[in-house]
């Protein structure tokens, strides 16, 4: 009796069966070929085909066989490579094209050419199609594959392929066939390289260019290849930066940034369009002719490299003149509310992309922003405008704020909470840029912190952000401001880990904000705050001694008091304790602390205010701490081989006294020490994304840093 679910053959068995079926007439087969193809296609979709499997399927599809057309087409449509495609596979496919006794059907050849167009960006040897260009071009007289072949050639054509005899052949084909869309598209590509040789204008339509790649097919290939090879950029269609960027048939007519074209070029000219590798770019840099328009350098990686590596006053003047005229028109249009939003979006995105590439702004941009911010509505182009503002090269923060940031804040202030969150993100991006710039400097001499203009700018900007973000957090209900608080902590996380002695000063957050968030936030934010304070402690530990020569006592005293307050709160039973010149007790008045302690003692004699905020009793951590205890308890029981039926289980909450009691009939676990309960809880929380408290304690408690048993 057959089983209900038959075991599927392996990929190797399926490929062997397919090979036999391809040589056997349909009526003589003992295996149903559709089932075999189904196995191969399912495996290809789920895991991709490795080099051997892909080669085996292509060899079957690339010759005349006994398989029906539907089966072969299905195989080709499911050729998902698990890695980059080898040059041998490409050669096999190209050899299968054309007319001949052993060649596959015209429909199969067309499917194979379309597949080449799909995978041309993930070929192992990118030059293999270029070397086969002449073979492919010679097959343009084949009606059955001409459309797909024109699309493929349009994708791989470079200046070196555009020869006079090929231009002549294309023109003759065009005259003989009329306005065949795909052929006109290929002719247009040729015309882009030699506009003075190919006269007239090739009439193009949507069908003239290769269709957009099947998004689902490409997404599946990316998923397969990323799973197989951690992170290989070549699997994701990313531009390699050493070819001219082409936007293809989807480009809008109103686009402000044209493609790169070199006009009046001859066959001996060296142009950017003819560059296809880093070696070619380096070898020909001194001989490359500038393109007709230079403004595409905002988005084209190759033209950016050319402009940066071969600077010229003429080039700079051409770029500046174009931008000055265009940006002035955009400011005027925005003031009259007649601007083209899509046009300005593309322009601003290009300027931002250039700024992120060069880490500087073009000279015209600050002047444009100063004018544009006076008419900006705070709704359009927010990301681009804020992104550009982060690179404004001002020496004085007061000047920067007056001229740029204050107008931006006013424009955004009427657009709701999300606008404030974006502003916080902007200040974080500006901090990142300033910190990166400062980090490249070498200290000339040892001096007190915040002396140099760069450091003073950083201090002023941080002070403004502290007041700005604190005001926002205190003004909003906690349930509405969670994203804002998270973005604010991201700023302080960056700053707390960026200090560099004598270069990037240590600048603390306002301690009243730290205390406020410490007492009003969920566990994940409390953990992040502890991590920030722990990072500042590590920064001062790594700073040259004596620290008081570089920072005033109010800075170090403020951090020391905060360290002791957090330590008292979570680690020892002294929560909210005030000690003169040592701790401020989270700003809790001593009389209030005493009243709270009396209240708790009245509920139960074991309750006390000092214990209320520890790991076991803290309102935000108690449930997780007890889950950590259960994990530790189970671990000890398994290690020691205790009888689960007779063991005395801890019912919580865990304390030093309860651990001493539970040893009689239960597990034996220390309260402190490297293998104790408290350290286990810290590690358990860190494993679940709440590592800030662990970072704080290991940075603060000397015994934990040295691995010794800690004392209360």
Beta strands, then each sheet from edge to edge (+ up, - down):
strand 1: 578-579
strand 2: 583-584
sheet 1: 1+ 2-
end
